[in-house]
């Protein structure tokens, strides 16, 4: 009897499975998923562009802005001010590359030239960031894990191979865009240039200028010929309206400007960022009109008053009138007054006061201080308390989106300064002075102060003097919020002559990121091979070769930046 029941159940099970096989295959199809065979390239582009724009901005407005001495932090400051970096993971960039590779393959399958060009340009940009930051990296074997298990632990390519590959891909992208063929593009999905192939060609060619100059000390002949060819074509970013930028949506913290106060009740992320004194000194010295666009005046300014009988006046004065109350107004009271637009002064007798005070209306934090909270005799120290004697960034950077709040991937100012440097080298790209002046003007126009160009450029500290130092200083200033380029230019040239602060782990600036634990632990053989190719320096320290002060190929043998 049991045997009969078992056989009956077996037959019934087979019949059920057979009858449901078609339905089961239908159920296993995700109705919300995208079939790779029918995926629309337009739908992939915005996420790739958005991810790249946000990640690049967060570098140039974060830790790297500390290296370039645009910004310092007054809380949680060791990474920004002291370069106290641990292993840095690059998985975010490779995740974008996987999506981008899919975009490229679908574009090839559909013969969409515009989309192919976009994918190649973004691929070049991403790999450029990776090799610039870390050094050797997976390139020819990257994002191929779906093809073979051997690619799950990809080999690292040399920087030389990666830079040459970037240049080759950008040339191909430029040719694709030159056809002006935007077949398959749907309006609204290109968040940089709204589907304009020529704008993308200018972007690709501007990146060519960037990377040719990047390798100019290692591949001089190729760099010279490449930059001269791009210049001769006349197709590159020339005006601020052509800049490769990305706007922010501003609806959530994830799609807003970093540190937007609308999504930070304590506003600590905004208040933590302070302008670096290095940058403020350069801006003040030449009465730079960008100063007031980027940086706010101090809430409480030190003012010398020789009539005071005591070394330091213990009261805050408003409009020259002694304020009654406690020796120091509380932050709560002061911030209420600041919101009303009232500024304060704090007076001292210069004949009696023995400390050091920065009495300017605009005051930055010197690089590499151990306790920047206490800088400029701040009476209310603490990581959550605003230093009223040091400038904040301008109020625009409290915002979530709009106006100046854009990620800038490449600009007309950068292009002009690259050509100025090439001309200064004697390459056939026109006049160094003409390009330098264009770089300064383009930057001023970008930040809404172009009307002050004539007065600014006429100053002795700004007017072109046919030196690389003058070009690189203005390029460094113009790279505000895109400080990665300033860092890589400094690494390549040693200019401007930035100095590490007293609390830095080493007395010189770092030159790279450390390889992350994922690579070192799970791709050890290939990671070790790349690490062993780094050049240990006297500053490499306990990390040995995998140190932020070990030199990658791009600066080995150049004696730069130190």
Secondary structure, DSSP 8 states (H G I E B T S, - for coil): -HHHHHHHHHHHHHHHHHHHHHHHHHHTS-TTS--TTT--HHHHHHHHHHHHHHHHHHHHTTHHHHHTTSEEESSS-HHHHS----EE--HHHHHHHHHHHHHHHHHHHHT-HHHHHHHHHHHHHHHHHHHHHHSSEE-TTTT-TTT-GGGGG--EE-HHHHHHHHHHHHHHHHHHHHTT--TT--TT--TTTTT-HHHHHHHHHHHHHHHHHHTTTTSHHHHHHHHHHHHHHT-S--SGGG-EEEE---SSGGGS-TT-GGG-TT-HHHHHEEEBHHHHHHHHHTT-TTHHHHB---SEEEEE-TT-SSSB--S-EETTEE--SSSS--HHHHHHHHHTT--EEEEE-TTT--S----SSS--B-TT-S-GGGTTT-SS-STTS--TTS--B-GGGG-SSSTT-EEEEE-HHHHHHHHHHHHHTT-SSS-HHHHHHHHHHHHHHHTT-GGGHHHHHTSTTTS--S-HHHHHHHHHHHTTT-HHHHHHHHHHH--S-----TTSSSSS---S-EE-HHHHHHSHHHHHHHHHTSB--TT-GGGTTSSTTSB-GGGTTTT---
